[in-house]
Amino acid sequence: MPTTTGASAAQSPSTTEPAGPDTTAAGRADKAAHSVRELFGGRALGVPGTLLGAPAHPRPTSPKAPWHYWWQAHLLDALVDAGFRHVGEPARAGEFRREAHRLLRGITLRSGGRVTHNSYYDDMAWLLLAVGRLAELDRTLAGRPDVGCLDAGSALLARLERGHTADLGGGVFWNTRHDVKNTASSAPTALGFVRTHRRDQARAVLGWLQDTLWHPERKVFHDGLRLVAAGSGTEVTRLDERLFSYNSGPVLGVLLELADVPGTGGGDRAHLLGTAADVVAGAAGTYGRELDGRPVLRTHGGGDAGLFSGILARYLADAALHPGLPAPTRRTAAGLVRGTADALWSGRREFDPAVDLSAPDGTAPAVAGETVAIFSPDPARHADEAQRPGVPVELSTQVQAWTVLEAAARVDRA
């Protein structure tokens, strides 16, 4: 489970808009897409036909620098978001689709030739979800999924099924040491089970999450359950009571998608949607705050935690658009997504890396003179304060901002 750092003291970001970039929700998402691709995108191990996101900008020079498998999974999800957003423009959508496939090849190559060459079930669950969505984009644009997607998805699913056991009462292990089961692995795996028609398994994992890790007063999920000792037929466990925003996201996705399964009974559907409304309320109460009169999501700093609230925003957008949820719940979800997107956009720093000395690694945009944006890891602080010029910018925080802006564009479009 990633270590996180607390958010710094709030300071309202600037609302000054520089001239030039499109300020519609879709235009903001396009700016984020362009920025992440230009500042972080490159070949995996120098191999043509591949793509991988550098862990930071400027790019680390050491070949031993970490590459963060699960950051790449969320980068893949963001590329798929952009592909679906441009589905009415086949050329643009196809560009994002091709980049997503290059990224999947890059992840495979960097993993030693197998996407399952990973010790963490949660990492593989996130990639399974992204690969499944890429297969759907393939079907939409080309009529059938790419074989590479199908092969990767099958291999990942088989590994995840091995992590879902009856130990500790159920749920999915966090890693191959099999000493922790947590929300971070169980929730995205359950969502993967829903999407691959393993609904009984999804319901079993969901039930374990609700019975074991649900905080009924705050309506959020504790982080996990750790095996402390075992023997003589007994297990001694310890509850990890930490609360992280991303843990609510995929559980919300499981609830909404199970509710939409054809044949789900009226009472069961009402229960699933009622629980989903509780999760939205819990996310707003625990991970939301007010900034300049608008609701925004709290974030958790950098590193792995730099992705957390972007993940939550993805599934809050699903809730905002779900007709089965009560209107106040949809408004709450939409408000958090839009408010966070507005704050991140207002707090960005833009520059032209072809001429601006604050981008010292010499990375130039595809079109000279087109600016890129750096987004703050904290929507309550401007990038000039939270991400000072000259300090390496982490891929995770920028993919988080891109994910939030894509979520807002989806809500706005609907």
HELIX and SHEET records of a PDB file:
HELIX    1   1 ALA A   25  PHE A   40  1                                  16    
HELIX    2   2 ALA A   44  GLY A   46  5                                   3    
HELIX    3   3 TYR A   69  ARG A   85  1                                  17    
HELIX    4   4 PRO A   90  ARG A  110  1                                  21    
HELIX    5   5 TYR A  121  ALA A  142  1                                  22    
HELIX    6   6 VAL A  147  GLY A  163  1                                  17    
HELIX    7   7 ASP A  167  GLY A  169  5                                   3    
HELIX    8   8 THR A  183  ARG A  195  1                                  13    
HELIX    9   9 ARG A  199  THR A  212  1                                  14    
HELIX   10  10 SER A  245  ASN A  247  5                                   3    
HELIX   11  11 SER A  248  ALA A  259  1                                  12    
HELIX   12  12 GLY A  266  TYR A  287  1                                  22    
HELIX   13  13 GLY A  303  LEU A  307  5                                   5    
HELIX   14  14 PHE A  308  ALA A  320  1                                  13    
HELIX   15  15 ALA A  327  SER A  346  1                                  20    
HELIX   16  16 ALA A  383  ALA A  386  1                                   4    
HELIX   17  17 LEU A  395  ARG A  413  1                                  19    
SHEET    1   A 2 GLY A  41  GLY A  42  0                                        
SHEET    2   A 2 LEU A  52  GLY A  53 -1                                        
SHEET    1   B 2 ALA A  56  HIS A  57  0                                        
SHEET    2   B 2 VAL A 393  GLU A 394 -1                                        
SHEET    1   C 3 VAL A 180  ASN A 182  0                                        
SHEET    2   C 3 GLY A 224  GLY A 231 -1                                        
SHEET    3   C 3 THR A 234  ASP A 240 -1                                        
SHEET    1   D 2 TRP A 214  HIS A 215  0                                        
SHEET    2   D 2 VAL A 220  PHE A 221 -1                                        
SHEET    1   E 2 GLY A 288  LEU A 291  0                                        
SHEET    2   E 2 ARG A 294  LEU A 297 -1                                        
SHEET    1   F 2 ARG A 349  PHE A 351  0                                        
SHEET    2   F 2 VAL A 372  ILE A 374 -1                                        
END                                                                             
